[in-house]
Amino acid sequence: MNELNSSSDEFLLKRLHEGDSRAFTAIFSKYYRSLVLYCNSFVTDRTECEDIVMNLFVKIWEHRESIDVKSLKSFLLSCVRHDCLDAIKHRKIKETYAAALLDSAGIKSAALDNYILYDELEKLINDALDSLDAKSVAAFKMSRWEGIKYDDIAQQMNVSRRTIEVRVTNVVRQLREILKKHFPK
């Protein structure tokens, strides 16, 4: 294994293409810590950084035969940057939706008696979603959190567009009711 740790990236990539798990481990050992630190320049939560980098390595292993890059280091940095920007975009979509949901429920942030942290609101929403129909929640998340169009969701779930509309509308209605209980006017 020491031989692989001191090997060039080109050699490690060649071995990785061949399915050598030791080469993968050597790449992981060589770059993991640096990639987490690099990720931290975009995303401040250390656990989220570790998750992003770990997911990248899972993708690398899954697609090891098709990775064709000139510079492994540049490739890894580029992937981490892209995944960080996706995570930031996804978080903003969720925050925007949470704020819109509160507003639509008649709850103005200035009217809250106690300051509620985003994490607390997210937990409340996730707990509420856990209590609802799984298929409806899946359609809701795809629509509102991932920005997927109803037609595409309907195709993925093998149901009609109208079914997706009803499912998402029901989840939004139920979330409003749950939030109104926690934040009365």
C-alpha positions in Angstrom: 0.0 0.0 0.0 2.9 2.4 0.7 3.9 2.0 -2.9 0.5 3.2 -4.0 0.5 6.2 -1.6 3.6 7.6 -3.2 2.5 6.8 -6.8 1.7 9.5 -9.3 -1.9 10.5 -10.0 -1.7 9.0 -13.5 -0.7 5.6 -12.1 -3.4 5.7 -9.5 -6.0 6.7 -12.1 -4.9 3.8 -14.4 -5.2 1.4 -11.4 -8.6 2.9 -10.5 -9.9 2.3 -14.1 -8.9 -1.3 -13.6 -11.0 -1.5 -10.4 -8.2 -1.5 -7.9 -9.7 -0.6 -4.6 -6.2 0.0 -3.1 -5.7 2.8 -5.7 -9.0 4.3 -4.7 -8.0 4.2 -1.1 -4.7 5.8 -1.9 -6.5 8.6 -3.8 -8.9 9.0 -0.9 -6.1 9.2 1.6 -4.1 11.7 -0.5 -7.0 14.1 -1.2 -9.8 13.7 1.3 -8.6 16.2 4.0 -7.6 18.8 1.5 -10.9 18.6 -0.3 -12.8 19.0 2.9 -10.8 22.1 3.7 -11.4 23.4 0.2 -15.1 22.7 0.5 -15.1 24.6 3.8 -14.3 27.8 1.8 -17.7 27.5 0.3 -19.8 25.7 2.9 -19.2 26.6 6.6 -20.7 23.4 8.1 -17.9 20.9 8.6 -20.3 17.9 8.5 -21.8 19.1 5.3 -18.3 19.5 3.8 -17.4 15.9 4.8 -20.7 14.7 3.3 -20.0 16.5 0.0 -16.5 15.1 -0.3 -17.6 11.6 0.7 -20.4 11.7 -1.9 -17.8 12.8 -4.5 -15.7 9.7 -3.7 -18.7 7.5 -3.9 -19.4 8.8 -7.4 -15.7 8.4 -8.4 -15.8 4.7 -7.3 -19.1 4.2 -9.1 -17.8 5.8 -12.4 -14.2 4.7 -12.1 -14.1 3.2 -15.5 -15.3 6.3 -17.3 -13.2 8.9 -15.5 -10.9 10.4 -18.2 -9.0 13.5 -16.8 -5.6 15.0 -17.4 -5.2 16.3 -13.8 -6.8 14.4 -10.9 -6.3 17.2 -8.5 -8.0 19.8 -10.8 -10.8 17.3 -11.5 -11.4 16.8 -7.8 -11.3 20.5 -6.9 -13.7 21.2 -9.8 -16.1 18.5 -8.7 -16.1 19.8 -5.0 -16.6 23.4 -6.1 -19.6 22.3 -8.3 -21.1 20.2 -5.6 -20.7 23.0 -3.0 -22.4 25.5 -5.3 -25.2 22.9 -5.8 -25.6 22.5 -2.0 -25.7 26.3 -1.6 -28.3 26.6 -4.3 -30.4 23.8 -2.8 -30.2 25.4 0.7 -31.3 28.8 -0.7 -34.3 27.1 -2.5 -35.3 25.5 0.8 -34.9 28.8 2.8 -36.9 30.7 0.2 -39.6 28.2 0.2 -39.7 28.1 4.0 -40.1 31.9 4.2 -42.8 31.8 1.5 -44.6 29.1 3.4 -44.6 31.1 6.6 -45.8 34.2 4.7 -48.6 32.2 2.9 -49.7 30.9 6.3 -50.0 34.5 7.5 -46.9 34.4 9.7 -44.7 37.4 9.3 -41.2 37.0 10.6 -41.5 40.3 12.5 -44.6 38.9 14.3 -42.8 36.0 15.8 -42.6 36.3 19.6 -39.5 34.3 19.8 -36.7 34.2 17.2 -36.8 30.9 15.4 -33.6 29.5 13.9 -33.7 28.2 10.4 -32.6 24.8 11.7 -35.6 24.7 14.1 -38.0 25.6 11.3 -36.4 23.0 9.0 -36.8 20.4 11.8 -40.4 21.3 12.3 -41.1 21.1 8.6 -39.2 17.7 8.3 -41.1 16.3 11.3 -44.4 17.4 9.7 -43.4 15.9 6.4 -42.5 12.6 8.1 -46.1 12.4 9.3 -47.6 12.8 5.8 -48.1 10.4 2.9 -44.7 9.3 1.6 -45.7 9.5 -2.1 -47.1 13.0 -1.7 -44.1 14.2 0.3 -41.8 12.8 -2.4 -43.7 14.7 -5.1 -43.6 17.8 -2.9 -39.9 17.7 -2.3 -39.2 17.1 -6.0 -41.3 20.1 -6.9 -40.5 22.6 -4.2 -37.0 21.7 -3.1 -35.5 20.3 -6.3 -37.4 22.5 -8.7 -38.6 19.6 -10.9 -41.6 20.3 -13.1 -44.9 18.5 -12.4 -44.8 16.8 -15.8 -41.3 15.4 -15.1 -42.3 14.3 -11.6 -45.4 12.6 -13.0 -43.3 10.7 -15.5 -40.8 9.6 -12.8 -43.6 8.5 -10.5 -45.6 6.9 -13.3 -48.8 8.8 -12.5 -50.7 11.7 -14.1 -49.7 15.3 -13.8 -53.0 16.0 -12.0 -52.1 13.4 -9.4 -48.9 15.3 -8.7 -50.7 18.6 -8.5 -53.1 17.2 -6.0 -50.4 15.6 -3.9 -48.2 18.7 -3.8 -51.3 20.9 -3.0 -52.3 18.6 -0.2 -48.8 18.7 1.4 -48.7 22.5 1.2 -52.1 22.8 2.8 -51.2 20.4 5.6 -47.9 22.1 6.2 -49.7 25.5 6.5 -52.1 24.0 9.0 -49.2 22.5 11.1 -47.3 25.8 10.9 -50.3 27.8 12.0 -50.5 25.7 15.1 -46.9 26.5 16.0 -47.1 30.2 15.0 -50.6 31.5 15.7 -51.3 35.0 14.4 
